[in-house]
Amino acid sequence: MKGKAFIAILLALATLTGCSDGNVSSNIPSQPDFSTTTDTAATETVPAENTEPSEETTTVPSDTTPPPAAEETTAETEATETTPVETDTIWTESPVQDTVMYVNTECYSRKDAFIGAEAVELYYINDEVNVVATTDTDYYKLDNGAFIHMDYLSESKTEITTTTTAATPAQPTGEGIEVINGITYVQGIMIANKTYALPSDYNPGVSSEAYNALIEMEYAAANEGITLFLNSGFRSYSDQYVIYNRYVSWDGKAEADRYSARPGHSEHQTGYAFDLNSFEESFGETPEGIWLAENCHKYGFIIRYPKGKEHITGYMYEPWHVRYLGVDIATSVYESGLTLEEYLGITSVYAD
Ligand SMILES: [Zn+2]
């Protein structure tokens, strides 16, 4: 009972904040189906390769060293400070035959099998791990004793797809909306918001272009003493289906719609959106949050859901959620001071 209450508290903490969805346990381990590729317009398949961190990565948040305690997210700090941690009693492990699996998004392994547990080691997409057990909290246990959420491991390597984004900055005219294979592009920019949904079988995985930009930004930040790390990246339609409906069951549809996207409407399904560091609104006032807001456009990102723009973007302020647009467009959007909806002259409202 205590264990359940503990998990409920952690989940509730995550609920209070925006798109923490990827970290919340799901009943359906994500197994991206790359056999279906609907984005035939401009894709180029890069041979899946093991992106083990090379020597150059030693200056960024290290893959072997747990992040300094001071740089833990607020949510984690609060959870561990205010809640008695009974690590031995809150999950059950079921051993499985030693199985090789692959990381499908940049993520940390955790010391314990629950949300917000201490980070152990940073993994990159297609890193190979050995799974020795599963837990009833939806984690895989690795042979080194750490845990990774089931959403972040797949049985096969992830094909990384490169999608070309428009090179020319868009103008805020509201013109230029086209639908290709069920995907809406406005002036060449793929859009997933409350007005425009992605097809349920659109499952591109993380964009390698966006991912590389993220790594570049993390390096640059680290050089200035700022630690940025990925909390949640690509999420499939089925991931979002589970997440959204869980929030609806907790908070009701109206409230859930303020912070969680309905399946098909999540920007995380584009492969161009990342949630960094903390799912707390106060992240925006931390040195990391301030650095991100002031500098992310230099690496091709925008803060997608700015403060005070809920009536336009359709979502609460999310200082941790960045969207990749390429440097030119991101800089243009940043300098305009507009939301992406305003910049493109589009809406973000559910039809019902
Ligand atoms: Zn997000």
Boltz pocket constraint, residues with backbone or C-beta under 6 A from the ligand:
constraints:
  - pocket:
      binder: B
      contacts: [[A, 19], [A, 232], [A, 268], [A, 273], [A, 274], [A, 275], [A, 321], [A, 322]]
      max_distance: 6.0
